[in-house]
Amino acid sequence: MATVQTKQDLGRIGLFGSLQQGESAPESDVDLLIEFVSGEESVDSFMAISLPYVST
């Protein structure tokens, strides 16, 4: 995550949900809260970090 954070001007990354609570199962997803640096284009930054991980 640190590499993505320095390249995309992220303010903070938070983990929540079952994984954070230690209650995840093999089929559980990962819930992330991403806060971008103030003044940056949030949608563009979000797409830049999301697209490499989207499966088609």
Residue frames relative to the residue before (quaternion, step in Angstrom):
aa qw qx qy qz dx dy dz
M 1.0000 0.0000 0.0000 0.0000 0.00 0.00 0.00
A 0.6027 0.5887 -0.3725 0.3892 3.60 0.98 -0.67
T 0.6337 0.5282 -0.3386 0.4525 3.60 1.01 -0.75
V 0.6529 0.4935 -0.3108 0.4833 3.59 0.93 -0.86
Q 0.6473 0.5504 -0.3238 0.4162 3.54 0.93 -0.90
T 0.7042 0.4502 -0.2887 0.4670 3.63 0.85 -0.82
K 0.6796 0.4933 -0.2992 0.4531 3.61 1.08 -0.61
Q 0.7956 0.3410 -0.1515 0.4773 3.61 1.02 -0.68
D 0.4639 -0.7167 0.4319 0.2908 3.62 1.17 0.34
L 0.2384 0.7718 -0.5456 0.2234 3.55 0.82 1.03
G 0.4051 -0.7054 0.5271 0.2457 3.52 -1.06 0.79
R 0.7837 -0.1385 0.1396 0.5892 3.55 0.75 -1.12
I 0.1697 -0.7391 0.6401 0.1234 3.52 -1.29 0.49
G 0.0599 -0.8118 0.5809 0.0029 3.57 -0.75 1.05
L 0.2696 -0.7374 0.6018 0.1463 3.53 -1.12 0.77
F 0.0804 0.7926 -0.6017 0.0575 3.58 -0.92 0.89
G 0.6163 0.5590 -0.4051 0.3789 3.56 -1.27 0.07
S 0.8186 -0.2935 0.1835 0.4583 3.53 -1.33 -0.31
L 0.6325 0.5338 -0.3490 0.4395 3.62 0.97 -0.71
Q 0.6617 0.5000 -0.2993 0.4717 3.58 0.94 -0.88
Q 0.7115 0.4512 -0.2496 0.4775 3.58 1.04 -0.75
G 0.4870 -0.6833 0.4223 0.3430 3.58 1.27 -0.05
E 0.5887 0.5824 -0.3525 0.4359 3.57 1.24 0.44
S 0.3624 0.7644 -0.4759 0.2403 3.61 1.14 0.41
A 0.2532 -0.7211 0.6275 0.1485 3.51 -1.32 0.52
P 0.7023 -0.4649 0.3095 0.4413 3.62 -1.18 0.29
E 0.7234 0.4262 -0.2516 0.4814 3.62 1.06 -0.64
S 0.4448 0.7067 -0.4455 0.3229 3.60 1.27 0.03
D 0.3681 -0.6937 0.5691 0.2437 3.52 -1.20 0.60
V 0.4500 -0.6472 0.5342 0.3053 3.56 -1.32 0.06
D 0.1813 -0.7909 0.5802 0.0703 3.58 -0.72 1.11
L 0.0083 -0.8042 0.5921 -0.0503 3.55 -0.64 1.19
L 0.1835 -0.7195 0.6563 0.1340 3.53 -1.16 0.69
I 0.0873 -0.8116 0.5777 0.0044 3.57 -0.61 1.15
E 0.1027 -0.7785 0.6183 0.0311 3.55 -0.78 1.07
F 0.2607 -0.7815 0.5513 0.1319 3.55 -0.69 1.11
V 0.6172 -0.5345 0.4244 0.3915 3.54 -1.26 0.47
S 0.5559 -0.6231 0.4410 0.3290 3.57 -0.97 0.87
G 0.7796 0.3302 -0.2542 0.4675 3.54 -0.99 0.88
E 0.6096 0.5329 -0.3643 0.4601 3.59 1.22 -0.18
E 0.5362 -0.5938 0.4887 0.3478 3.56 -1.26 0.41
S 0.3191 -0.8077 0.4649 0.1720 3.57 -0.12 1.30
V 0.6652 0.5012 -0.3277 0.4458 3.61 0.84 -0.86
D 0.6583 0.4988 -0.3120 0.4694 3.60 0.91 -0.87
S 0.6618 0.4986 -0.3061 0.4686 3.59 0.94 -0.84
F 0.6421 0.5211 -0.3228 0.4605 3.58 0.98 -0.83
M 0.6698 0.4907 -0.3060 0.4657 3.59 0.88 -0.89
A 0.6290 0.5510 -0.3359 0.4335 3.60 1.01 -0.74
I 0.7316 0.3836 -0.2487 0.5058 3.61 0.99 -0.71
S 0.6635 0.5315 -0.3047 0.4294 3.63 1.16 -0.48
L 0.6586 0.5817 -0.3300 0.3449 3.57 0.76 -0.99
P 0.6476 0.5149 -0.3623 0.4292 3.66 0.88 -0.65
Y 0.7343 0.4315 -0.2266 0.4725 3.62 1.16 -0.47
V 0.5221 0.6309 -0.4171 0.3943 3.60 1.27 -0.07
S 0.2286 -0.7750 0.5746 0.1298 3.56 -0.79 1.02
T 0.2550 -0.7771 0.5579 0.1406 3.56 -0.98 0.82
